[in-house]
Amino acid sequence: MASNYDFEDAPANYDDSQRQSGQDTAYDPNFVPDSVKSFVVHMYRHIREKNVYEIHQMCETSFQTLSERLFKDTPWPCVEAIAPYVDNDHVFCLLYREMWFRHLYARLSPTLKQRIDSYDNYCSLFQVVLHGVVNMQLPNQWLWDMVDEFVYQFQSFCQYRAKMKNKTEQEIALLKQNDKAWNVYGVLNFLQALVEKSTIIQILEQEKEGLEQFTATDGYDYSGGSNVLKVLGYFSMVGLLRVHCLLGDYHTGLKWLQPIDISQQGVYTSVIGCHIATIYHYGFANLMLRRYVDAVREFNKILLYIYKTKQYHQKSSQYEQILKKNEQMYALLAVCLSLCPQAKLVDESVNSQLREKYGEKMMRMQRYDDEAFGIYDELFSYACPKFITPSAPSFEEPLVNYNQDAYRLQLKMFLYELKQQQLLSGVRTFLKVYSSISLAKLANYMEVDEPTLRTILLTYKHKTHSVDSDGKITSNADIDFYINNDMIYVVESKPAKRYGDFFLRQIAKLEGVINDVDRIKLE
């Protein structure tokens, strides 16, 4: 933590090479190595010149390289130290502090004061974007990182604040004094204000009619204007989906995402982190709303995309996060397919990965016994978002930790839904065997009376249907039925056989074999 470092003047001969070799040297926030001077001067110039490519390279490559070399376990120099090199430019200093705090959160453990200062910096930065004249073009990656980090730090603050047990008197006094910092209404208001002020919803509507060119230009403005407000507004819709998922309000979260057509490529797919975050939260929200088909369809698409492209992201600073979300989405896909078998929606390569990871567990999940509930609990706990309680803590003694309360509530709701589905697994097993069967016969097989069976069948109908985002009732079932004169008639949807995928895979294999043969030198 920054508060543990000795803020003394660096020795006169302290240069980059010493900084690199001696991490135990005291951290001086006012010491600016030459490479950092060069970095901020060039970054400032590129921002003024709207050189998006160079800004992107500096954020993604130079900043990471310098962090690794000079600031592995210390913060970057303070903003006051670098300000003279950038004409004390107010907006640049806000942007620098945004990166400063992002690095601090990634590499160190922020103090409460630093958490509050970071919130104040975001407030100032977003105020400038919302109410000032911002004449900049910034890379989509950086604009997504701003929204992503803003939501992450809000989530992190809520988790931190909820662990009241070991708080010192100073921390409690600071929390009481700064009760507006990371307040849930403040966070939601900023994200909503960015959406509204950017008029992004109207822009996306006009784009459908051919009156706008937002997606075609990846949100950049090639006529000399700024992309900052528009693209921040766009990414804020994904941020709002994420915040509402953390709060357990899935309907509202999906409502905020509606203007973005996720069945198409869009600006959200131009940044891999945004693409994954969008589909992960979209899929999870649909899972909790029993819209399993929508969740399976989108999880399949993103998992196939990651499967095909992950090797291109190996050098990215986000690579580990991509792999983690990939594993979590396979766990969520296993849950969805166990509750709603829809194998026809899953691509062969995704299916083989899924079988490898969770094949055995998915077989056991079908049994709905205590062991199955244990596996559902395990997969849900591993793959769910880190739910938060947004309300301020009680400062009354004894102080208690409540950081797990929101997670326990969501898990309880999920397992309650499973309990209700427990009866239905038996019905589905019988319906798969018969094309028609009398109510009396099925009641006999299931060892229940006819009125109870009718109730179970109605429950099956209810649980395999859900209300979609347009308010229409849709079926999630792979097996449907109707009852006529005490007879049950079963309608099973037959998956269309897809030969194309099979042939493409065999062609790729054959090409691989031919390449191997070509490399063999004949004696």
C-alpha positions in Angstrom: 0.0 0.0 0.0 1.1 3.5 -0.8 0.8 4.5 2.8 3.5 2.0 3.8 6.2 3.6 1.6 8.7 6.1 2.9 8.0 9.3 0.9 11.5 10.7 1.1 13.5 12.4 -1.6 15.2 10.1 -3.9 19.0 10.3 -3.9 20.5 12.6 -6.5 22.0 9.7 -8.5 18.8 7.7 -8.6 18.0 6.9 -12.2 16.0 4.4 -14.3 18.6 1.6 -14.1 18.7 1.8 -10.3 15.0 1.9 -10.1 14.9 -1.2 -12.2 17.3 -3.2 -10.2 16.5 -2.0 -6.6 12.8 -2.4 -5.9 13.5 -2.0 -2.2 14.5 1.7 -2.8 12.0 4.1 -1.1 9.2 5.2 -3.3 9.3 9.0 -4.0 6.0 10.2 -5.6 7.7 13.3 -6.9 10.6 11.6 -8.7 10.0 11.3 -12.4 12.4 9.0 -14.3 13.4 10.2 -17.8 11.5 7.5 -19.5 8.3 8.6 -17.7 8.9 12.3 -18.7 9.3 11.1 -22.3 6.1 9.0 -22.0 3.9 11.8 -20.7 5.3 14.4 -23.2 4.7 12.0 -26.1 1.3 11.0 -24.8 0.2 14.6 -24.4 1.4 15.5 -27.9 -0.4 12.5 -29.5 -3.7 13.4 -27.6 -3.5 17.0 -28.9 -2.8 15.7 -32.4 -5.7 13.1 -32.1 -3.2 10.4 -33.1 -5.4 7.4 -32.0 -3.0 4.7 -33.2 0.0 6.1 -31.2 -2.2 6.8 -28.1 -3.3 3.1 -28.3 0.2 1.8 -28.7 1.4 4.0 -25.7 -1.5 2.8 -23.4 -1.3 -0.9 -24.4 2.5 -1.3 -24.9 4.6 1.6 -23.4 2.5 2.0 -20.2 2.6 -1.8 -19.5 6.3 -2.0 -20.3 7.2 0.9 -18.0 4.9 -0.5 -15.3 6.7 -3.8 -15.5 10.2 -2.3 -15.5 9.9 0.6 -13.1 6.7 0.3 -11.1 6.2 -3.4 -10.5 5.3 -2.9 -6.8 5.1 0.9 -6.5 2.6 3.5 -7.9 3.6 5.8 -10.8 4.9 9.3 -10.0 2.1 11.6 -8.6 0.2 13.8 -11.0 1.7 17.0 -9.5 5.2 15.8 -10.5 4.4 15.2 -14.2 2.0 18.2 -14.6 4.9 20.7 -15.5 5.8 18.5 -18.5 2.3 18.7 -20.0 1.6 22.5 -19.6 -0.4 21.7 -16.4 -3.2 20.6 -18.7 -6.3 19.9 -16.6 -7.8 17.2 -18.8 -4.5 15.4 -19.4 -3.9 15.3 -15.6 -7.3 13.7 -15.1 -6.5 11.1 -17.7 -3.1 10.5 -16.2 -4.7 10.0 -12.7 -7.2 7.5 -14.3 -4.3 5.4 -15.5 -2.4 6.0 -12.2 -5.3 4.5 -10.1 -5.9 1.7 -12.6 -2.2 0.7 -12.2 -2.5 1.0 -8.4 -5.6 -1.3 -8.3 -3.9 -3.9 -10.6 -0.6 -4.1 -8.8 -1.1 -3.0 -5.2 -3.8 -2.8 -2.6 -5.4 0.7 -2.5 -6.0 2.4 0.8 -9.5 3.8 1.7 -8.2 7.3 1.0 -7.0 6.2 -2.4 -10.3 4.6 -3.2 -12.1 7.8 -2.4 -9.6 9.9 -4.4 -10.1 7.6 -7.4 -13.9 8.2 -7.2 -13.3 11.9 -7.1 -11.1 11.7 -10.1 -13.7 9.8 -12.1 -16.3 12.4 -11.0 -14.1 15.2 -12.3 -13.3 13.4 -15.6 -16.9 12.5 -16.4 -18.0 16.1 -15.5 -15.6 17.4 -18.0 -16.9 15.0 -20.7 -20.5 15.7 -19.8 -20.3 19.5 -19.4 -17.1 20.6 -21.0 -15.9 20.8 -24.6 -13.8 17.7 -25.2 -12.0 17.9 -28.5 -10.2 14.6 -28.3 -10.1 11.2 -30.1 -9.2 8.4 -27.7 -8.8 4.7 -28.5 -11.9 2.5 -27.9 -9.8 0.3 -25.7 -9.0 3.2 -23.3 -12.6 4.4 -23.2 -13.8 0.9 -22.5 -11.1 0.6 -19.7 -12.5 3.7 -18.1 -16.0 2.4 -17.9 -14.8 -1.1 -17.0 -12.5 0.2 -14.2 -15.2 2.6 -12.9 -17.6 -0.3 -12.4 -14.9 -2.6 -11.1 -13.7 0.0 -8.5 -17.4 0.5 -7.4 -17.7 -3.3 -7.0 -14.4 -3.5 -5.1 -15.4 -0.6 -2.8 -18.7 -2.2 -1.9 -16.9 -5.5 -1.1 -14.3 -3.6 0.9 -16.9 -1.5 2.8 -18.9 -4.6 3.7 -16.0 -6.2 5.6 -16.6 -4.2 8.7 -15.2 -6.5 11.3 -11.5 -5.4 11.2 -12.0 -1.8 10.3 -9.9 0.7 12.3 -11.5 3.8 14.0 -9.8 6.0 11.4 -11.3 4.0 8.5 -14.8 4.1 10.0 -14.5 7.9 10.6 -13.4 8.3 6.9 -16.3 6.1 5.7 -18.8 8.2 7.6 -17.2 11.4 6.4 -17.2 10.3 2.7 -20.6 8.6 2.5 -21.1 9.9 -1.0 -18.0 8.2 -2.4 -19.0 5.2 -4.6 -22.6 5.7 -3.7 -24.7 3.4 -5.9 -26.9 6.3 -7.1 -23.9 8.4 -8.0 -22.4 5.5 -10.0 -25.7 4.8 -11.8 -26.3 8.5 -12.4 -22.9 9.0 -14.1 -23.4 6.0 -16.4 -27.0 7.0 -17.3 -25.9 10.6 -17.8 -23.2 9.5 -20.3 -25.8 7.4 -22.2 -28.3 10.2 -22.3 -25.9 13.1 -23.1 -24.2 11.1 -25.8 -27.6 10.5 -27.5 -26.1 7.1 -28.3 -29.6 5.3 -28.3 -30.9 7.7 -30.9 -27.6 7.4 -32.9 -28.0 3.6 -33.0 -31.7 3.9 -34.1 -30.7 6.3 -36.9 -28.0 3.9 -38.0 -30.6 1.3 -38.6 -32.2 3.7 -41.1 -28.9 4.5 -42.7 -28.6 8.0 -41.3 -25.6 7.4 -39.1 -22.2 5.8 -39.5 -21.4 4.8 -35.9 -20.6 1.1 -36.1 -19.0 1.4 -39.6 -16.3 3.8 -38.2 -16.0 1.8 -34.9 -17.3 5.0 -33.2 -14.4 7.2 -34.4 -15.1 10.6 -35.8 -13.2 11.2 -39.0 -14.6 14.7 -39.6 -12.4 16.3 -37.0 -14.8 15.9 -34.1 -14.5 13.8 -30.9 -15.5 10.2 -30.2 -15.1 10.4 -26.4 -18.7 11.2 -25.3 -20.4 9.0 -27.9 -18.2 5.9 -27.2 -18.3 6.4 -23.4 -22.1 6.6 -23.7 -22.1 3.4 -25.8 -19.8 1.5 -23.3 -21.9 2.8 -20.4 -24.8 0.7 -21.6 -22.6 -2.3 -21.0 -21.5 -0.8 -17.7 -25.2 -0.5 -16.6 -25.9 -4.1 -17.6 -22.9 -5.1 -15.4 -23.9 -2.9 -12.4 -27.5 -4.2 -12.4 -26.3 -7.8 -12.6 -24.1 -7.1 -9.5 -27.3 -5.8 -7.8 -29.4 -8.8 -8.9 -31.7 -6.7 -11.1 -31.5 -8.6 -14.4 -34.5 -7.2 -16.1 -33.2 -3.6 -15.8 -29.7 -4.7 -16.9 -30.9 -6.3 -20.1 -33.2 -3.3 -20.8 -30.1 -1.0 -20.8 -28.3 -3.3 -23.3 -31.3 -3.5 -25.7 -30.2 -0.7 -28.0 -27.1 -2.8 -28.9 -27.9 -5.6 -31.3 -25.7 -8.4 -30.0 -26.7 -10.7 -32.9 -24.5 -8.5 -35.1 -20.9 -7.3 -35.0 -20.7 -3.8 -33.3 -18.4 -1.4 -31.5 -18.7 -3.7 -28.5 -16.9 -6.4 -30.5 -14.0 -4.1 -31.4 -12.6 -4.5 -27.8 -12.2 -8.1 -26.7 -12.7 -7.2 -23.0 -16.0 -5.4 -23.8 -17.1 -8.3 -26.1 -16.6 -10.9 -23.4 -18.0 -8.7 -20.5 -21.2 -8.0 -22.6 -21.9 -11.6 -23.4 -21.0 -12.9 -20.0 -23.4 -10.6 -18.2 -26.0 -11.0 -20.9 -25.9 -14.8 -20.6 -25.9 -14.8 -16.8 -28.9 -12.4 -16.7 -30.8 -14.6 -19.1 -29.9 -17.7 -17.1 -31.3 -16.1 -13.9 -34.5 -15.1 -15.9 -34.9 -18.7 -17.2 -34.3 -17.6 -20.8 -31.9 -20.5 -21.3 -32.0 -20.7 -25.1 -30.9 -17.0 -25.4 -28.1 -17.7 -22.9 -26.9 -20.9 -24.7 -27.0 -19.3 -28.1 -24.8 -16.3 -27.0 -22.4 -18.4 -24.8 -21.9 -20.7 -27.8 -21.0 -17.8 -30.1 -18.5 -16.1 -27.8 -16.9 -19.4 -26.7 -16.4 -20.4 -30.3 -14.9 -16.9 -31.0 -12.5 -17.2 -28.1 -11.6 -20.8 -29.2 -10.6 -19.5 -32.6 -8.9 -16.3 -31.7 -7.4 -16.6 -28.2 -3.9 -17.3 -29.5 -3.9 -13.7 -31.0 -4.3 -12.3 -27.5 -1.5 -14.1 -25.7 0.6 -11.0 -25.3 -2.3 -8.8 -24.2 -2.4 -7.7 -20.6 -6.0 -9.0 -20.5 -5.1 -12.6 -21.6 -5.5 -14.1 -18.1 -8.9 -12.3 -17.7 -10.0 -13.7 -21.1 -9.1 -17.3 -20.1 -10.8 -16.9 -16.7 -14.0 -15.6 -18.3 -13.8 -18.4 -20.9 -13.7 -21.0 -18.1 -16.6 -19.3 -16.2 -18.8 -19.2 -19.4 -18.2 -22.9 -20.0 -19.4 -23.6 -16.4 -22.5 -21.4 -17.1 -23.1 -23.2 -20.4 -23.0 -26.5 -18.5 -25.6 -25.2 -16.1 -27.9 -23.9 -18.9 -27.7 -27.2 -20.9 -28.3 -29.3 -17.8 -31.5 -27.3 -17.0 -32.5 -27.0 -20.7 -30.9 -29.6 -23.0 -30.4 -27.7 -26.3 -27.4 -29.5 -27.7 -28.5 -28.5 -31.3 -27.6 -24.8 -30.5 -24.0 -25.7 -29.6 -21.2 -25.9 -32.1 -19.2 -29.2 -32.3 -15.9 -27.7 -31.2 -17.5 -25.9 -28.2 -19.4 -29.1 -27.4 -16.2 -31.2 -27.4 -14.5 -28.6 -25.0 -17.6 -28.7 -22.8 -17.6 -32.5 -22.6 -13.9 -32.5 -21.8 -14.4 -30.0 -18.9 -17.8 -30.9 -17.5 -19.1 -34.0 -19.3 -19.1 -36.2 -16.2 -20.5 -33.5 -14.0 -23.3 -32.8 -16.4 -24.4 -36.5 -16.3 -24.5 -36.3 -12.5 -26.4 -32.9 -12.6 -29.3 -34.7 -14.5 -30.1 -36.7 -11.4 -31.3 -33.8 -9.2 -30.1 -35.5 -6.0 -28.0 -34.0 -3.2 -24.8 -34.6 -5.2 -26.3 -32.8 -8.3 -27.3 -29.8 -6.1 -23.8 -29.7 -4.8 -22.4 -29.5 -8.4 -24.9 -26.8 -9.3 -23.9 -24.9 -6.2 -20.1 -25.3 -7.1 -20.5 -24.2 -10.7 -22.8 -21.2 -9.8 -20.4 -20.1 -7.1 -17.4 -20.4 -9.4 -19.0 -18.6 -12.4 -21.3 -16.0 -11.0 -20.4 -12.2 -10.8 -19.2 -10.8 -7.4 -22.6 -9.6 -6.2 -22.7 -6.5 -4.0 -24.8 -4.9 -1.3 -24.9 -1.3 -2.3 -26.3 0.1 1.0 -24.1 1.8 3.6 -23.1 -0.4 6.6 -24.4 -0.2 10.1 -21.8 1.4 12.2 -23.3 0.1 15.4 -21.3 -2.4 17.5 -20.7 -5.2 17.1 -19.4 -4.6 13.6 -20.1 -7.5 11.2 -19.0 -8.6 7.7 -21.9 -8.7 5.2 -19.9 -8.9 2.0 -21.3 -12.5 1.3 -25.0 -11.6 1.9 -25.8 -10.6 -1.7 -24.1 -13.7 -3.1 -25.9 -16.0 -0.7 -29.3 -14.5 -1.6 -28.7 -15.0 -5.4 -27.4 -18.6 -4.7 -30.5 -19.3 -2.6 -32.8 -18.0 -5.4 -31.0 -20.1 -8.0 -31.1 -23.3 -5.9 -34.8 -22.6 -5.1 -35.4 -22.6 -8.9 -33.6 -26.0 -9.2 -35.8 -27.5 -6.4 -38.8 -26.5 -8.5 -37.3 -28.2 -11.6 -36.6 -31.4 -9.7 -40.0 -33.0 -10.4 -39.7 -32.2 -14.1 -36.7 -34.3 -14.9 -38.8 -37.5 -14.5 -41.5 -36.1 -16.8 -39.0 -35.3 -19.5 -37.5 -38.8 -19.3 -40.9 -40.4 -20.0 -41.9 -37.9 -22.7 -38.7 -38.6 -24.6 -39.7 -42.3 -24.9 -43.3 -41.9 -26.0 -45.0 -40.1 -28.9 -48.3 -40.5 -27.1 -49.3 -41.9 -23.7 -52.5 -41.7 -21.6 -52.5 -39.6 -18.4 -53.5 -42.7 -16.4 -50.5 -44.7 -17.7 -48.0 -41.9 -17.1 -49.5 -41.3 -13.6 -49.0 -45.0 -12.9 -45.3 -44.9 -14.1 -44.6 -41.8 -12.0 -46.4 -43.2 -9.0 -48.7 -40.1 -8.6 -52.5 -39.6 -9.0 -53.9 -37.9 -12.1 -54.6 -34.5 -10.6 -51.0 -34.4 -9.3 -49.7 -35.4 -12.7 -51.7 -32.6 -14.4 -50.1 -30.1 -11.9 -46.7 -31.5 -12.7 -47.4 -31.2 -16.5 -48.6 -27.6 -16.1 -45.4 -26.8 -14.0 -43.3 -28.3 -16.9 -45.1 -26.0 -19.3 -44.5 -23.0 -17.1 -40.8 -23.8 -16.4 -40.0 -24.4 -20.0 -41.5 -21.1 -21.2 -40.2 -17.7 -20.4 -40.9 -14.1 -21.4 -38.4 -12.7 -23.9 -37.1 -9.1 -24.1 -40.0 -8.2 -26.3 -42.6 -9.4 -23.8 -43.5 -12.5 -25.9 -43.7 -16.0 -24.3 -41.2 -18.3 -25.9 -40.4 -22.0 -25.3 -37.1 -23.3 -24.0 -38.1 -26.9 -24.3 -36.6 -29.5 -26.7 -39.7 -31.6 -26.1 -43.2 -30.1 -26.1 -46.6 -31.8 -25.7 -50.4 -31.2 -25.7 -53.2 -33.0 -23.9 -56.4 -34.1 -25.8 -59.1 -36.3 -24.2 -56.8 -37.6 -21.5 -54.1 -38.5 -24.0 -50.7 -36.8 -24.0 -49.2 -36.2 -27.5 -45.5 -35.4 -27.6 -43.9 -33.1 -30.1 -40.1 -33.4 -30.2 -38.1 -30.8 -32.1 -35.6 -32.5 -34.5 -32.3 -30.7 -34.8 -31.3 -30.0 -38.4 -28.2 -31.9 -39.2 -25.3 -29.7 -40.0 -22.9 -31.4 -42.5 -20.9 -28.2 -43.3 -19.0 -28.1 -40.0 -18.0 -31.7 -40.3 -16.6 -31.3 -43.8 -14.8 -28.1 -42.9 -13.1 -29.8 -40.0 -12.1 -32.8 -42.1 -10.7 -30.5 -44.8 -8.6 -28.6 -42.2 -7.3 -32.0 -40.9 -6.4 -33.1 -44.4 -4.6 -29.8 -45.0 -2.6 -30.4 -41.8 -1.7 -33.9 -42.9 -0.6 -32.7 -46.4 1.6 -30.0 -44.8 3.2 -32.6 -42.5 3.9 -34.9 -45.5 5.4 -32.0 -47.5 7.8 -31.3 -44.6 9.1 -34.8 -44.6 12.3 -35.0 -46.7 12.5 -38.2 -48.6 15.8 -40.0 -48.2 
